[in-house]
């Protein structure tokens, strides 16, 4: 290692250039002194723990719309676009507020610059933008109608080393299709941006020096220019930070800088050290950090400067460690939550299922399996609301998809982010989009979809593995949501019918019966235009359902002519069926040709046998993809200190009880879910728990396992006692489902080996009772035969419902396009 000067690193009992500081004093509060580290014990070696560091690359300016800019965009943004004539890249803000993160090591920038233009129309009000950084309001901008550059002053002390969040709040966000002359764009648009950055900054979105990674050697941490490291630990008692600085290059990087900062809990970061290599090389520093307990973040960085340095060098921290006499320092555990939507417990190998699920079973072998775990509502959005808040559906108020959880209820992601974790989520169904509140508490939330609201397991893994490869930033909370085996039951590898789309005698494209959406651009002549649907393999002779059939122009009439049969829906427009060929007419009322977009999604009508076979294939498929994700994380050492939770939001009826899908029933086929908890070195391996539990218990369990403050007003209870030698108390489980997504309102309780279900519609009410031990398939209704049991369970359920205090939820007004996405997923009847 060139540039190493051993004379600067004498005996550890007498340090050269010792600096002692208390929290918040910074360099101005330092004084020379002597620290005898031999009388203390090392409790944390930064070089050894390099894989546990959050690595970030200094990004002081972002070319919005560039492919690599997506990693910095938070909620409220659309996909990158390109201006055809100029090639300029940009991205639309598509919500009333939008956020993005920058990563800084220099914090002395004085202005934030933005280049943008608003969405506007004839008679539109002025678009105003309030700009905030790290919660501090910098000011408001009134946007001009053309692309314009704006500048907002950044007060001193607003910027911090590490992550900085920029938030933009808009006066309005509107759909072009709703405005006069607005075209056929159904998105909600606020303003388009092509650049956001700090004045004088030239560190571009792709970082510095090709995003060179930091390197850990024995006793040394090497930090390239433009790179920062952040370690978050739990510290108790007085701690001393000791480190020295050497140089990887002798002269070239003499002007490079080192920045060291710390943060206690939620306090703003405090800079301990900042200086050039030329001034500091070959010296050691010791910082006495004031005694305390709780979260402690320690960061090191090498700022990139105003301009990237050609052939920029690296800094090497020699022997960076934490010492203490009587304190304690521990790494904070990571949390990995894997949810497989619509997964029945009885289709998982460890639960006795016939489907091969070796990767899920391997996780069970490393942890604790709850044999009788229940969801509390068989609908994706509401069930995740329960999972994330430890509140039952009749308490959190989210009864159907697209309702937004009240912001007064703290979520799992918010709890873990407040506890110092980097929070990341990848979701595979549009009902979990951030628009519906599920991105709350997440630093990174990947919820972009194409022409439909679904990603298959490979698509989810591509996004998840990209996050893993880029560094999750320990400690992390990583939520990965898979939607296989959700309908339309289309596992990979099968031969799906292809349907040609013909207009004016020529083929304009084709769609398959995999249920995935596609859009076709068409030029409509004035009057009726015949669109013909022709099977590529006429011999199959099956019936197909078009779950999406839309044109983006409101005044274009869609007529079903030959070969169609409509199926009415209680909400939204009807779905249509055909055995093919079939003809559709699109009527253009204009006297001029029109450019429109025809959106389609199609699936095959299946028998119960086919549905069960395809469901099983999808379970096996998602298990393989989970294995790929887990293997990659294990290879990178990301599971050694990680609490892993595996579960599902609800099950699925595959013709059981004369029902297909979920939502409308509360039988075990819909509410029994897998639940596996693994925590290396802290929980038993291969253990089985037979007591019944619920998803409402997951959040309290995470909180106890991580040693976090107990959550107030949680409805669930920690499962830690059940996983050890704790007392096993009876746990009644409550469930519900609601109209209009369900056909009837239902409430249920599972207790004492029985399940009681009460159902009602506008014109009738009925009760059911099942002995789950003697009749696990719930085929014999004992409501009349066991009146005493029925009355007892009814009373417990009524008392629980009466004691519940509901909260307000926000109803999202859905477009016909969004209703069609819900219909394609089976959520609109």
BARO-212883 format. One record per residue (C-alpha): x, y, z. Coordinates in steps of 0.25 Angstrom, whole numbers, plus 2048, in hexadecimal, padded with zeros to 3 digits. Example, Ala and Ser with C-alpha at 12.3 -4.5 7.8 and 13.67 -1.06 7.14 Angstrom:
<rs>
8317EE81F 8377FC81D 
</rs>
This chain:
<rs>
800800800 80780C7FB 807819804 807811811 81081881C 81280F828 81881A830 80A821831 805814838 80C812845 80880A851 7F980A854 7FB80F862 80081D85D 7F9822851 7FE82D847 7F4838844 7E983384E 7DC83A84E 7D2838858 7C383D856 7B583C85C 7A983B854 7A584784C 7B284F84E 7B984C841 7C785083E 7C585D845 7C4856852 7D084D851 7DC84D85B 7E984585B 7EA83A866 7EF82C867 7E7820867 7EC81286B 7E5809862 7EC7FD868 7E37FF874 7D77FE86B 7D27F3863 7CF7F3854 7C07F0851 7BE7F4843 7C87F2837 7C37FA82B 7CC7F3821 7C87E6826 7B97EA825 7BA7F1817 7AF7E8812 7A67EE81C 7A87FC818 79E80480F 7A6809803 7A28157FB 7A781D7F0 7A782C7F0 79C8317E8 79B8407E8 7948417DA 78A8387D4 7878377C5 7788347C6 77382A7BC 7818237BB 77F8147BD 7888157C9 7808207D0 7758167D4 77D8117E0 77C81F7E6 76D8227E3 7648207EF 7548207EE 74D8287E4 7558267D7 7518207CA 75B8187C1 7668207B9 7638257AC 76A82C7A0 766838798 767832789 76D83F782 77784278C 77A835793 77983C7A1 7758337AC 76B8367B7 7618317C0 7538357C5 74F8377D3 7418307D3 73C8337E1 73983F7EA 74783D7F0 7548367EB 7618337F2 76F82F7EF 77C82C7F6 7898327F4 79682D7FB 7A08387FF 7AD838806 7AF847803 7A484F80B 7A885D807 7A085F7FB 79886C7FC 78D86A7F1 78485F7EB 7828607DC 77685A7D5 77385A7C6 7648567C3 75785A7BC 7498587C2 73D8507BC 73485B7B7 72785D7AF 71E8687AA 71986F7B7 7238677C0 72686E7CD 7358717D0 73D8657D4 7448687E2 74F85F7E7 75385F7F6 76185A7F7 766853804 77384D808 774844814 767849819 76B858818 76386180E 76C868805 7618707FE 7578707F3 7588717E4 74E8767DA 75186E7CD 7518747BF 74A86C7B4 7578697AD 7648617B1 76A86B7BB 77686A7C5 77386E7D3 77C8707E0 77886F7EE 7828747FA 786869803 78886E811 79486A819 79385D821 787857818 79084D811 796842818 7A1837815 79A82B80F 78C82A80A 784837808 776837804 7708417FA 7618437FA 75884A7F0 74A84D7F3 7418527E8 73585B7E7 72E8517DE 7308447D7 7268417CB 7238377C0 72583C7B2 7198347AD 71083C7B6 7148497B1 7108507A4 71A84C799 7228447A3 72383879A 72282979E 72B8297AA 7258237B6 7308267C0 72F8307CB 73A83B7C7 73F8467D0 74C84B7C9 7588457C1 7668467C5 7738437BE 77D8487C8 77E84A7D8 78B84D7DE 7938567E7 79A8637E1 7A98607DE 7A78517DF 7AC8497D4 7AC83B7DA 7A28357D1 79782A7D3 7A181F7D0 7AA8237DB 7B98247DA 7C481C7D4 7BB8117CF 7B580F7DD 7C18087E2 7BD8007EE 7C48017FC 7CE7F7800 7D07F080D 7DE7EA810 7E37E581D 7E27F2826 7E07FB81B 7D4801814 7D7807806 7CD812801 7CD8177F3 7CA8257F0 7BC8297EF 7B881D7F8 7B281D806 7B0812811 7A681281C 7A6808827 79A807831 79B80083E 7957FF84C 79E805856 79E805865 7A780D86E 7B381686A 7BA81285D 7C7817857 7C8818848 7D7816843 7DC817835 7E881B82D 7E982081F 7F381C814 7F381E805 7F28147FA 7F981D7F0 8058267F4 8028337ED 7F68327E4 7EC8337EF 7F383D7F8 7E78467F7 7DC83B7FA 7D483D807 7D0833812 7C3836819 7BF82F826 7B183082C 7A882A837 79982A83A 792826847 784821845 77C82B83E 785837840 78B83E834 799838830 7A5840836 7B284182E 7BE83D837 7C983E82D 7CB84581F 7D8847818 7E284580D 7EA83980B 7F784180A 7F4847818 7EF83B81F 7F782F819 7FF826823 7F782B82F 7EE825839 7E182A83F 7D982584B 7CB82B84E 7C582885C 7B6827859 7AD82B864 7A781F86C 79981B868 791810862 78980E856 78C80F847 79A814843 79E817835 7AC81A831 7B081E823 7BC82081B 7BD82680D 7C682C802 7BF8377FC 7C08387EC 7C28477EC 7BC8527E3 7C184A7D7 7C483B7D5 7D38397D6 7DA8327CB 7DF8257D0 7DB8287DE 7E28217E9 7DD81A7F5 7DE81C804 7E281180E 7DD81181C 7E780A824 7E2802830 7D4808832 7CE80283E 7C580584A 7CA803858 7C3804865 7C6801874 7B97FD879 7AF7FF86D 7AA7F6862 7A97F7853 7A07ED84A 79C7ED83C 78E7F0839 7877E4833 7817E4825 7727E0822 76E7D9816 75F7D7813 75B7CE808 74C7CE805 7467C57FA 7397CA7F6 72D7C07F6 7367B47FB 72E7A9803 7357A380E 731795809 7397977FC 746798803 74F78C806 75278E815 74278F817 740782810 73D787802 74077F7F6 74778A7EF 75678A7EF 75A7967F7 7697937FB 76D7A17FD 7627A5806 76479880D 77379B80F 76F7A8816 7667A181F 771797822 7797A3827 76E7AA82F 7607A8836 7547A482E 7467A8833 73D79D82F 7307A4831 7327B282C 7267BB827 7247C781F 7197D0824 7137D4817 7147CD809 7177DA801 7257DF7FE 7257EE802 71D7EC80F 7257E0813 7337E7811 72D7F3819 72B7E9825 7397E3823 73F7F0823 7377F782F 7337EB838 7257F0837 7197E8833 7117EC826 7057F182F 7107FA836 7197FF82B 70D802822 7137FD815 7087F3810 70A7F3801 7167F57F7 71A8037F4 715809801 721811808 72580E816 723819820 731820822 72F820831 732811831 74180E832 745803828 7507F8829 75980081F 75780D827 75B806834 7677FF82E 76C80C827 76B814833 77380883A 77F80B830 77C802825 77D805816 76F801811 76C7FB803 7607F57FC 75D7EE7EF 74E7EB7EC 7487E37E1 7397E77E2 7347F57DE 72A7F47EB 7377F67F3 73C8037EB 74180E7F3 7358167EF 72D80E7F9 736811804 73F804805 74C80C802 74B813810 758811817 76080C80B 76C813806 76B80B7F9 75E8057F4 75D7FF7E6 74F7FF7E1 7508027D3 7477FA7C9 7467F97BA 7387F77B4 7327EF7BF 7347EF7CE 73C7E27CF 74A7DD7CF 74E7CE7CF 7587C97D8 7647CA7CE 7607D97CC 7607DB7DB 76D7D47DD 7747DD7D2 7707E97DB 7747E27E8 7817DD7E3 7857EA7DE 7837F07EC 78B7E57F2 7967E77E8 7967F67EA 7977F47F9 78B7F4802 7927FC80C 7927F581A 78B7F5822 77F7F3819 7717F0819 76E7E980B 7607E6807 75E7DD7FB 7507DA7F6 74E7CF7EC 7407CE7E5 7417C07DF 7387B87E1 72E7C37E0 7247C17D5 7247C17C9 72B7B47CC 7357B57C0 7427AE7C4 74E7AF7BB 7517A47B1 7437A17AC 73E7A379E 7357AE79E 72B7B2793 7307BE78A 7257C7785 7287D0779 7227DE779 71E7E276B 7197F0766 7167F3757 71A7E5753 7287E6759 72E7E1766 7327EC770 7377E377B 7337D7783 7307D4792 7317C7799 7287C17A3 7317C37AF 7297CD7B5 7337D87B3 72F7E67AE 7347EB7A0 7317F8799 72F7FA78A 730807782 726808778 72281376D 71281476D 70C819760 6FF821762 6F3818765 6F3809769 701802769 7007F2769 70B7EC772 70C7DD771 7117D377B 7167C6774 71C7BA77C 72A7B6777 7267A777A 7187A6776 71779777B 71779A78A 70979F78A 7097A5798 7017B079E 70A7BD7A2 7067C87AB 70B7D67A8 70D7DD7B5 7127EA7AF 70C7F07A2 70D7FF7A2 71080A799 71781779E 70E820797 70182379E 6F8826792 6FC81A78B 6F181078C 6F480178E 6EA7F7788 6EA7E878A 6E57E377D 6E87D4779 6ED7C9782 6EC7D0790 6E47CD79C 6E47D87A7 6E57D47B6 6DF7DF7BF 6E77E57CB 6E17EB7D7 6EC7F67D6 6F27FB7C9 6F07F77BB 6ED7E97B8 6F77DE7B4 6F57D77A7 6F77C97A2 6F97C3795 6FD7B578E 7037BD782 7037C2778 6FC7CF77C 6FB7DD777 6FB7EA77E 6F77F7778 6FD80477D 6F5810778 6FC81D776 6F2828776 6FC832770 6FD836762 70C834762 715828765 718826774 72482077B 71F817787 72580C790 71D7FF791 7207F879F 71E7E97A0 7207DE7AA 71B7D07A7 71B7C37AF 7157B57AD 7097B07B4 70E7A47BC 7087977C2 70A7957D1 71478A7CE 71C7937C5 71C79E7CF 7217957DA 72C7907D1 73079E7CD 7307A37DB 7397987DF 74379B7D4 7437AA7D8 7467A67E7 75279E7E2 7567A97D9 7567B47E4 75E7AA7ED 7697A97E3 7697B97E2 76A7BA7F1 7757B07F1 77D7B97E7 77B7C57EF 77F7BE7FC 78B7B87F6 7907C67F1 78E7CC7FE 7957C1806 7A17C17FC 7A27D07FF 7A27CD80E 7957D5810 78D7CA818 7977C8823 7917D382C 7837D3826 7757D082B 76E7C9820 75E7C8820 7577C0815 7487C1814 73C7C480B 7317CE80B 7267C4809 7237B7802 71B7B37F6 70E7AB7F3 7107A27E7 70279D7E5 70079A7F4 6F379E7FA 6EE7A17EB 6F87AD7EB 7047B17E3 70D7BC7E8 70D7C37F5 7067CF7FB 6F87C97FD 6FA7BE808 7017BB815 7037AC814 7117A7817 7147A6808 7147B5808 7197B9816 7247AE81A 7317B3816 7407AF818 7487B6822 7577B3824 7607BB82D 76F7B982C 77A7C0834 7887BA834 78D7B7842 7817BD849 7767B4846 7757A5846 77779E838 76C794832 76279783E 75379683C 74979E843 73A798843 7337A384A 72B7AC841 7307BA83E 72D7C5835 7347CF82B 7307DA836 73B7D483F 7477D6835 74A7E4838 74A7E2847 7537D6845 75D7DE83D 75D7E9847 7607E0853 76B7D884B 7727E5847 7717EB855 7697F7851 75F7FF859 7527F885A 7477FD850 73B804857 72D7FF854 7317F384C 7277E884A 7317DD848 73A7D6852 7497D2851 74B7C484D 7597C3854 7537BC860 74D7B1857 75B7B0850 7617AD85D 75D7A886B 7537B386D 7457B1872 73B7AC867 72E7B4869 7227B1860 7227BB854 7147BE84D 7167C283F 70C7CC838 70A7CD82A 7017D6821 6FD7D9812 6F57E480D 6EC7E9801 6ED7EE7F6 6F97E57F3 6F37D97FA 6E57D47F7 6E17D5805 6E67DB812 6EC7D181C 6F27D0829 6F97C4830 7007BF83C 7097B283D 70A7AE84C 7097A1854 70B798847 6FE79E840 6FC7A9836 6EF7B2837 6EC7BA82B 6E07C582A 6DC7CA81C 6D27D4817 6CD7DB80B 6C27E6809 6B77DB80A 6BC7D0813 6C67CB81E 6CB7BD821 6D57B682A 6DF7AB829 6E67A2833 6F1798830 6FA78E838 707790832 70E784838 70377A834 6FF781827 70C789822 70578B814 6F979281B 6EF78A814 6E5787820 6DE794825 6DB792834 6D479F836 6C779783A 6CE78B841 6D779384A 6CF79F84F 6D77A185C 6E47A2854 6DE7AB84A 6D87B4855 6E67B585C 6EE7B8850 6E37C284B 6E47C9859 6F47CA858 6F37CF84A 6E97DA84D 6F17DE859 6FD7E0851 6F67E8846 6EF7F1850 6FD7F4857 7037F7849 706806846 707808837 70E814831 70C81C824 711817817 71381E80A 70A81A7FE 71281B7F1 70A81E7E5 70D8147DA 70D8167CB 70780C7C2 7158087BE 7188057CD 70B7FD7CE 70F7F57C2 71C7F17C9 7157ED7D5 70B7E57CD 7177DE7C6 71C7DA7D4 70E7D57D8 70B7E07E2 6FF7E67DB 6F37DD7D9 
</rs>
